[in-house]
Amino acid sequence: MNRDIASQKPLFHRPWLRRASWGLFGLLLLWLLGWLALPPLIKTQLQSRLGEQLGRAVTVGRVDFKPWTLELTLSDVAVAHQADASAQLAFQRLYIDVELQSLLRLAPVVDALRLEGLRVNLTHAGDGHYDVDDVLARLAAQPSQPASSPLRYALYNLVIADATLVLTDVPRKSVHRVSQLNLSVPFLSNLDSKREVQVSPKLAFDLNGSRFDSTAAATPFGQTRQADARLVIQHLDLAPYLPYWPAYLPVRLQSGVLDADLTVSFEQRDSPLVTLGGQISANGVRVAQARPVGATGQGGTAELLSFDRLTLTLDDVQPLVQKVGLRRVEWVQPRLLLHRNKSGVLNVQTLARAQTGTKTAAEPEPASPWQVRVQELAVSGGEVQWMDEAAARPARLSLDALAFNAHAISWPFEQPAGFDGAAQIAGASLSFKGEATDAQANVNVQLNRLPLSAAAPYLAGVLTPRLGGVLSTDLALRWVAAQAGQAGQTQLKVASLTVDKLDL
């Protein structure tokens, strides 16, 4: 018996127990190092790196990190103004509860994110310029990231509590204030992850003393795992806010009234779902192209687009997974000005060039493009003004009474979209019908009694006599885009062509 007792090893000498003990000791040591070393490191990096990115002084009061639960708390963070040390952006507390799944998925999975006491102070210097233009310029100057798949994330229980935004308008000597801003979002996720939901959708704030509170019809997530929030905007006139339109944008909004009746649906599944529904309408909109100051020192605007009403009826819009489904798009009396200068450049081309960071043809397409579906598109009472200074003589044409209808539109295209329409051009009637994708199109066109004088500005360089008469035609157009190893094709079949009262 004594031999049996002596042959038994002490409990600690067993290999599996030693490995477990060393593993536990290593984990405790790692927790201790993370608890002691990471907070000052995070604080230093935030103040230096973020300050370098923004070109502003950044201060962090306190950082608390619990490595055993992956909870991070930042307290008393402030970003200073460019001119002085006063805070332009500050918040009292930011709490982030990161889930261990983040390490396994290589994507952020957050169980809770709460921002308390946010304060933002902006100053409008006039003509769309702000005291944060320097920050925007620094961020825009950074090299663009290569095209890749969208960031994957799962953020749950998002809360912004007691936020305040103050806009000081120096030229008008006025102050606009959004206070007591409280926002609760159950989740924003494009990952297959199911976490505990504790908040219901909510939005409430005071705007210059007027209280706004969204309505929410929420069912406890523990029972149905679904909640809906409704946002209603009635006849919001944008005119008082147009002076604050950013100056760096190539277009300027000159008028508009906004109406919206939207629902935001949160549904907790294996893949959390955030869906937008309802209707958005913009009325009396006028958009002008901002003209840069030229050699004469004169800048200004030139009207580019206007319309009486644009209504979007949402069917199934899932922005987090880049899907947009619209039941109907109705555009009433749009008026568009297309202008080609003496260099042959269209005004809409200059808009793209004016935007910082506009994608060039050499850049690859995103790995996961947006998917857009429109069941029905209806345009009525449209007008297109064409001005061409590149012709032998300045040309001006008008496309009036434009009606256009299309259905089953999708992007990327899965099948051809059918369309038809009619218009008046230079007093002649025009009608067309066909189907098209981004790679090919088939269109039947009927044109009745077009005055040949409309082509005079383009023929002035080769034809001296004045051209008169009217043209009628019935034709079919087929276009196929160029593909790898194959040139593009354009076929025109004229069923009939009639010229009456020809006169030189």
Buried (B, 14 or more C-beta within 10 A) or exposed (E): EEEEEEEEEEEEEEEEEEEEEEEEEEEEEEBEEBBEEBBEEBBEEBBEEBBEEBEBBBBBEEBBBBBEEBBBBBBEBBBBBBEEEEBBBBBBBBBBBBBEBBEEBEBBBBBBBBBBBBBBBBBBBEEBEBBBBEBEEBEEEEEEEEEEEBEBBBBBBBBBBBBBBBBBBEEEEEEBEBBEBBBBBBBBBBBEBBBEBBBBBBBEBBEEEEEBEBEBEBEEBEEEBBBBBBBEEEEEEBEEEBEEBEEBEBBBBBBBBBBBBBBBBBBBEEBBBBBBBBBBBBBBBBBBBBBEEEEEEEEEBEBBBBBBBBBBBBBEBBEBBBBBBBBBBBBBBBBBBBBBBEEEEBBBEBBEEBEEEEEEEEEEEEEEEEBBBBBBBBBBBBBBBBBBBBBBEEBBBBBBBBBBBBBBBBBEBEEBBBBBBBBBBBEBBBBBBBBBBEEBBBBBBBBBBBBBBBBBBBBBEEEEEEBEBBBBBBBBBBBBEEEEEEEEEEEEEEEEEEEEEEEE
